[in-house]
Amino acid sequence: MPSRTGAQHLIAALSANGVERIYGVPGESYLAALDALVEVDIPFIQCRHEAGAANMAEAHGKLTGRPGICFVTRGPGATQAAVGVHTALQDSTPMILLVGQVRREDEGREAFQELDYAQAFAGLAKAAFEIRDPARVPEMMMRAFALAMNGRPGPVVVGLPEDMLTEIADAPEAAALVPARSEVSAETAHEIAAMIDAAERPVMMVGGPGWRDEDREALHDFAVRANCPILTSFRVKHLFDNAHSHYGGEAGIGACPAVVTALREADLIVAVGPRLGEMTTQSYDLFDVPEGVADRLVHIHPGGEELGRVYRPKLAVTAQAGPALSAISAAAKSGNAAARADWVKQCRAAYDAWIEPVEVTGDVNPSIIWRETSDKLGGQAIMTNGAGNFAAWLHRYWVHRCCPSQLAPTSGAMGYGLPAAIAAKLHCPDRPVIAVCGDGDFMMAAPELATAVQHGANIVVCVFDNGAYGTIRMHQERAYPGRVSGTDLSNPDFKLMAEACGCAGYFVDRTEDFADALDQALNAGKPALIHVKQSLADIAPGKTLTLS
């Protein structure tokens, strides 16, 4: 057994598990870990804010299916990283947050920046614990990886007392965790396939984590053979080719009315992977709770605690989504496939109509911008965004043709798009990566432009500037018309801000000028930002805000 410091055992465990890079903000509480990194080939991406670092780690976990790793210091570092932990929880993303801690002898004294992580992250993480013995670092890190990846994936917070990291101890060599298997049995796969074959109006809704390329290929094959419409849950449109004849749209915020109708009229709903949370079920009003779909819902999810959490299913299966779909596809027969042709065409026709551009009052029409841009880049670009009405235009009109190509927080967290784009570009340097931000959303992560420049992440950031916290303004005008309070924004010149950070900067205030600016940004040879000035009146697709 090698004799090493706790920090060296920790970094050896990360290396053994194939960690590609670490995102973080340095802190004195884990100096020993930073020192141990010098001896291994794991890049440390130093960020400008712990929230940005945590969001980058979360995005990495989404992209790879392996835990994104984030290092932050104790106290303020941990609390500022909490937003990324919450997103990882709601998005079922594997992530490990490694947090410095005060010396063991000082714990309980409310020492400088001391925080009880188990208490602070209760409800935010799958687990939060400290490693107090350097000899147990390999064991406890194996536990962290297992918790982050097995069952429903999610975030794990690991506290690292400062003196534990410098203490020397003998410990076994760390080894890579082999994720637990969770698969549908042949008998269950045939049972579900028989239910699909017998249905007249089946719908399959896919979502959640754990999808592999071969699973998506099986999904496309299944859709055609079974003649079954495929819907995607909230913010995972990329799981199925949006241009495919059997794609019917996304069940999420502002869903196509035909998607809601299809789910209500379907005589069988096979939900493979999604949680059936608030956004996917139209604030739980899509079906009566809990019995509304008890006679027609098959729910497959890797975490058994999600099955029957809100809706009682006819059949519940604890399994990883992708392998389960592959097993069902292999078992499926033709059934009523021919008779379902009109059902499939009806769902597809409604979606085609839904993604036709709409008219706007101002000079910038995001519906045209994203339809035209996705026609050009939908098969290769990775699109990221934070939260706000600006994202509704992207999600409705972007036609995803490949996977992974969508990084968006189902948690509704602002400030996510820019950090997520940096993580995506570092992981996929040969693919175009475009972060779509609102003005308020962007300013919550703007310092990470410097991170992109420093680490050569040549992303394109599109900032749609309407001078307001637009989503809240929309609700405000509806609930309290004529009484604007707290939602106006006075913004900087985003183009000049980007250039000051070392990025290329562009300004657009007309729809027809966007394509040229994007071409220049994609070929700038460095990170680039496009400042898009948009009318506040054009608050969302098909909706106009009456300004008071």
DAURCOR-V979855 format. One record per backbone hydrogen bond with DSSP energy under -1.0 kcal/mol. CO is the residue of the C=O (numbers start at 0). NH is the residue of the N-H. E is the energy in kcal/mol with one decimal. If there is no record, write none. Layout:
CO|NH|E  CO|NH|E
This chain:
1|170|-1.7  3|168|-2.9  4|8|-2.5  5|9|-2.1  6|10|-2.5  7|11|-2.2  8|12|-1.8  9|13|-1.9  10|14|-2.5  11|15|-2.5  12|16|-1.3  13|18|-2.1  14|17|-1.8  21|44|-3.7  22|70|-2.4  23|46|-3.1  26|29|-1.5  27|30|-1.1  29|33|-1.8  30|34|-2.4  31|35|-2.1  32|36|-1.4  34|37|-1.2  35|38|-1.1  36|39|-1.5  39|41|-1.0  42|21|-2.7  43|45|-1.1  44|23|-2.1  48|52|-2.2  49|53|-2.7  50|54|-2.3  51|55|-2.2  52|56|-2.2  53|57|-2.4  54|58|-2.4  55|59|-2.3  56|60|-2.1  57|61|-2.1  58|62|-2.4  59|63|-2.2  60|64|-2.4  67|95|-2.8  68|22|-2.4  69|97|-3.3  70|24|-1.5  71|99|-1.8  73|76|-1.7  74|78|-2.4  75|79|-2.4  76|80|-1.2  80|84|-1.3  81|85|-2.6  82|86|-2.0  83|87|-2.3  84|88|-2.1  85|89|-2.5  86|90|-2.4  87|92|-2.7  88|91|-1.0  93|67|-1.8  94|155|-2.0  95|69|-2.3  96|157|-2.9  97|71|-2.3  98|159|-2.8  100|161|-1.9  102|105|-1.5  105|108|-1.7  110|113|-2.6  114|116|-1.0  115|119|-3.0  116|120|-2.6  120|123|-2.1  120|124|-1.7  126|156|-2.5  128|158|-2.8  132|135|-1.8  133|136|-1.3  135|139|-3.0  136|140|-2.6  137|141|-1.8  138|142|-1.9  139|143|-2.0  140|144|-2.4  141|145|-2.5  142|146|-2.8  143|147|-2.2  144|148|-1.7  145|149|-2.9  147|153|-1.7  153|94|-1.5  154|125|-2.7  155|96|-2.7  156|128|-2.1  157|98|-2.8  158|130|-2.2  159|100|-1.9  160|164|-1.6  162|166|-1.0  164|6|-2.4  166|5|-1.5  168|3|-2.2  181|319|-2.7  184|188|-2.7  185|189|-2.2  186|190|-1.8  187|191|-2.5  188|192|-2.4  189|193|-2.2  190|194|-1.6  191|195|-2.2  192|196|-2.7  193|197|-1.7  196|335|-1.2  200|266|-1.1  202|269|-2.6  203|230|-2.9  204|271|-2.8  205|232|-2.3  211|215|-2.0  212|216|-2.0  213|217|-2.0  214|218|-2.2  215|219|-2.2  216|220|-2.2  217|221|-2.9  218|222|-2.4  219|223|-1.5  220|224|-2.4  221|225|-3.1  222|227|-1.6  228|203|-2.2  229|247|-2.7  230|205|-2.6  231|250|-3.0  232|235|-1.5  235|238|-1.8  236|239|-1.5  240|243|-1.7  243|246|-1.7  245|229|-3.0  248|231|-2.1  251|254|-1.3  255|258|-1.5  255|259|-1.4  256|260|-2.3  257|261|-2.6  258|262|-2.1  259|263|-1.8  260|264|-2.3  261|265|-1.7  267|202|-2.4  268|297|-2.9  269|204|-2.1  270|299|-3.0  271|206|-1.8  276|280|-1.6  277|282|-2.9  278|281|-1.1  280|285|-2.2  281|284|-1.5  287|291|-2.4  289|311|-2.9  290|293|-1.5  292|295|-1.9  292|296|-1.2  295|268|-3.3  296|313|-2.2  296|314|-1.7  297|270|-2.9  298|316|-2.5  299|272|-3.0  300|318|-1.3  302|305|-2.0  305|308|-1.5  314|298|-2.5  316|300|-2.1  319|323|-1.9  320|324|-2.5  321|325|-2.3  322|326|-2.0  323|327|-2.4  324|328|-3.0  325|329|-2.0  326|330|-1.3  327|331|-1.4  333|336|-2.3  335|339|-1.0  336|339|-1.0  337|340|-1.3  339|343|-2.2  340|344|-2.4  341|345|-2.5  342|346|-1.9  343|347|-2.4  344|348|-2.8  345|349|-1.7  346|350|-1.5  347|351|-2.7  348|352|-2.1  349|353|-1.8  350|354|-1.6  352|355|-1.2  362|510|-2.3  364|368|-2.1  365|369|-2.7  366|370|-1.5  367|371|-2.6  368|372|-2.3  369|373|-2.2  370|374|-1.7  371|375|-1.0  372|376|-3.0  373|377|-2.4  376|379|-2.3  376|380|-2.9  377|400|-2.3  381|433|-2.6  382|406|-2.6  383|435|-3.1  387|390|-1.6  388|391|-1.2  390|394|-2.8  391|395|-1.9  392|396|-2.2  393|397|-2.3  399|241|-3.1  404|382|-2.9  406|384|-1.6  408|411|-1.6  415|419|-2.5  416|420|-2.1  417|421|-1.8  418|422|-2.1  419|423|-2.4  420|424|-2.6  421|425|-2.3  422|426|-1.8  423|427|-2.7  427|430|-1.8  431|381|-2.6  432|459|-2.1  433|383|-2.4  434|461|-3.4  436|463|-3.2  437|441|-3.1  438|442|-1.8  441|444|-2.2  444|447|-2.3  445|448|-2.3  446|449|-1.4  447|451|-2.2  448|452|-2.1  449|453|-2.6  450|454|-2.1  451|456|-2.4  452|455|-1.1  455|457|-1.2  456|458|-2.4  458|527|-2.5  459|434|-3.0  460|529|-3.2  461|436|-3.1  462|531|-3.0  463|438|-1.3  464|533|-2.5  466|488|-2.3  467|469|-1.7  468|472|-2.4  469|473|-2.5  470|474|-2.0  471|475|-2.7  472|476|-2.8  473|477|-1.5  474|478|-2.7  475|479|-3.4  479|482|-1.9  486|468|-2.5  491|493|-1.1  492|496|-2.4  493|497|-2.4  494|498|-2.2  495|499|-2.3  496|500|-1.1  497|502|-2.6  498|501|-1.1  503|528|-2.5  505|530|-3.1  507|532|-2.6  509|512|-1.4  510|513|-1.6  512|516|-1.7  513|517|-2.8  514|518|-2.3  515|519|-2.2  516|520|-2.4  517|521|-2.8  518|522|-1.2  520|523|-1.3  526|503|-2.6  527|460|-2.7  528|505|-2.0  529|462|-2.5  530|507|-2.9  531|464|-3.2  536|538|-1.9  536|544|-3.4  539|542|-2.6  542|539|-1.3
